[in-house]
Every structure is written in structure tokens, then in C-alpha cells.
């Protein structure tokens, strides 16, 4: 099932999600460094990382939600997508809570702020796995004609172009559209 929201032929949700994941994970790493070193510079940096991570998380949620609405009802993908999306909302809420608790003194966050970030990071590992399940296992956000010799999305050529080359380079059973149509 192809993504409904694309930029240059690629799903926008997958392009944007690297920002909140990276920013929020880095904030947690900075908190851990602070706990080890007691250097407040790390928690101040974490404060800004969390702010940026929450904003970009909300940005990534919009195309993700639009893609979820396009998944057919009654499918495993719809259920997994719901858990993925709700879980990520919980992650963003936990980090927003952490940010609010830090706001008055970013260099000395209360224990609850650090714990909220750690919980959010733990949940994001699960929701990230679920996102991988959606794409890699269930084919959500994957171009319907994807194959190993598909032309670049920047060429403007259809993904079915080059299909004749597949005779020379057979795909394994798990690759692209063949798995979905012939399994």
C-alpha cells in the first residue's frame, strides 16, 4: 500500500520520523551523561533537544496519520498502525511532560523529568519496531510496484519500467510486490 503523502516519490512520514527519534534519543543520552558526570551542560542541551524532538514528532505524526487513515479496515496493518500511532503520541506526551518539568531550570531537571524521558525512549523502541513491521512486513508505505531494479523516483519513470530486467536479476521471494501478489 503506497503512502498518500509523498515528497519526490518517497513517503514523507518516513523522512520526518528520523528527526524526533534522533533528537529525543540524544536527549536521553545527554541525561545519562549528566547522571554520570554531574555536568549541567548536558541537561541544558537535552532540554533543547526535547523541545525540537517534540515539535518534529508532531510534524511526523501528520503524514503518518494520513497514511493510517488510508489503510483498509479490518486488516492487521490497521491494528498495528493504531498501536504504533497511539504509542508515539504517548512518547511525545512523555517528552513534552519532561520538557515542561525542566522549563524553570533546564540545568537541574527533577528526577521525574529524566524518568519521563527514559520511559518515552523505552516506548519509542517498541513503536519503532511496530513502524518497521508496518513497512517491512506489511508493505505499508511501500510503492506498489517496488522491485530491485525500479528506476529512481526522481526520473519520473514508472516503477514498472525496467521490469524486463528482472529476468536477468530474479528477486528473492520476500522482495517488493512479488511477495504481496504471489505469496
C-alpha angles and dihedrals in degrees: 000000000000123000116258094213114057139164118198088349097306130104111266094212093061091047094052101041093073090071100058092038092052097041096046094043090050090051089055091048089051090051090052090049088051091051090052099041103026087222108145093205088080095056092047089054089046089054091059093042090054092050092051091042093053092049094048090043089059090047092052091048094064099064089036091057092046090052091047091054088057094056110103116255120252094031129123087236091060091052095045090046091053092052090045093051098043090045090053091050087055089050092052091046092051092050092044088053089049090051092049092050090052096045098094094048114011092178094060111035120187117250090253090061092055092044091051089053093048091049090048091051091050092051091046090060089059095043090046089054089050089051089053089050090053094052105030101035105024099032096232111160092013118126108254092231097044115148138153094266099039113141120250114278087234092065093067089226119135118259087239089066110105093026088129088065089065090080088068096041108037116199125231115250093259098057124107126301096350091072093050097047103034105032 
